[in-house]
Amino acid sequence: MKRPGPLLTLLAGLVLGLFLLTLNVTSGTRNASSSYQEPAPSPTPTAGAASPAPSPSPSPSPTAAPPEDAEYAGRTDDDSAAIAVTVRDGKAIAYFCDGRTKESWLKGDVEDDGTLRLTGKHGAKLDGTIEADRRISGTVDVAGGHHAFTADRAKKPSGLYRATATVRSATIDAGWIVLRDGTQVGVLTRDGEPSPAPRIDPETGAVTIDGRQLTARPATP
């Protein structure tokens, strides 16, 4: 009997090699499959459980409220003159007066933040700020003088008064500042000539000028 030839031996080795290769590929696929894990699903909220509260939206910044209608009266820091300011509907009128010959009427707008920029004749100007509707602090420039001032909120009869009329063919324009302690500071201009103003009755505004009774009324913008 003949022994298997070399060709048969080679064929048997090739079959064995294919079997081993197939076995290794199958094992590798199983190992790769077993190492993969599905991602865990997101937890489903249970019935009745509270949902997370949404983040609160930022609150809007508060806007400045316009200053209240009010009257303010006070003196310059050097005590050389008095000043009064009346605020109405975002407008203001002011009066600077030394009680002898120097005076100035000024007017302008009031900003929502309480700042005032008032102007008058001959380059007069007032820069001030209303502080919490309680007082006005600032500076006033009149007739070459520069004055710092503070005017507190006034209560009647304190405040600013004015009277205009024609008396004995003369044009009368007078202003008064009534301070908290009852002091009155005023100038009367008669045909352009200033002089100290007579006292008024702060309760009624009555005043006598050149023999004629007039009524000084609160000055408004």
HUTA-V587726 format. One record per pair of residues at least 24 apart in sequence whose C-alpha atoms are under 7 Angstrom apart, sorted by sequence separation. I is the first residue (numbers start at 1). J is the second residue. D is the distance in whole Angstrom. If there is no record, write none. Layout:
i = [I I]
j = [J J]
d = [D D]
This chain:
i = [154 104 67 157 66 157 65 66 67 64 64 163 163 162 163 161 162 161 162 161 162 160 161 160 72 68 67 84 76 77 76 77 76 75 76 75 84 74 75 84 74 73 74 72 73 72 73 72 73 71 72 71 103 73 99 101 72 98 99 100 71 97 99 97 97 84 101 101 100 101 100 99 82 74 73 93 93 92 91 88 86]
j = [180 142 112 202 112 203 112 113 114 112 113 215 216 216 217 216 217 217 218 218 219 218 219 219 135 133 133 151 147 148 148 149 149 149 150 150 159 150 151 160 151 151 152 151 152 152 153 153 154 153 154 154 187 159 185 187 159 185 186 187 159 185 187 186 187 177 194 195 195 196 196 196 185 179 179 220 221 221 221 221 220]
d = [7 7 6 6 4 6 6 7 6 6 6 6 5 5 6 6 6 5 6 4 6 6 5 6 7 7 6 7 6 6 6 5 4 6 7 6 7 6 7 6 4 5 6 5 6 5 6 4 6 6 5 5 7 6 5 6 6 7 5 6 6 7 5 6 7 6 5 5 6 7 5 6 7 7 6 6 5 5 6 7 6]
